[in-house]
Amino acid sequence: MNIWGHAAYPVKVNQYLAAGKPVVTTALESLRYLHDRNLIYWSKDTKQFVQNITRAVSDGMKNKKLVKARIKEGLSNDWSVRIKDFTKILNG
């Protein structure tokens, strides 16, 4: 992890979530909120990353409630939603 990693937010995560897919990430601080809500598999080190890949493959799509929660989160970060939010801010 370097200075860039501390500021990174991989937008691709939203696309995977919108599809309901399990997401395995490194411990990017910008994604902690998704980890705290159990929507992603957040990995602090290589060993945990490998364990999380195994978990994601074996049970990542079985929990239908979790799949729906991922989809909801992913869609809430859709560009069209973001543009509407940004427009509201600009228009006061």
Buried (B, 14 or more C-beta within 10 A) or exposed (E): EEEEEEEBEBEEBBBBBBEBBBBBBBBBEBBEEBBEEEBBBBBEEEEBBEBBBEBBEEEBBEEEEBBEBBBEBBEEBEEEEEEEEEEEEEEE
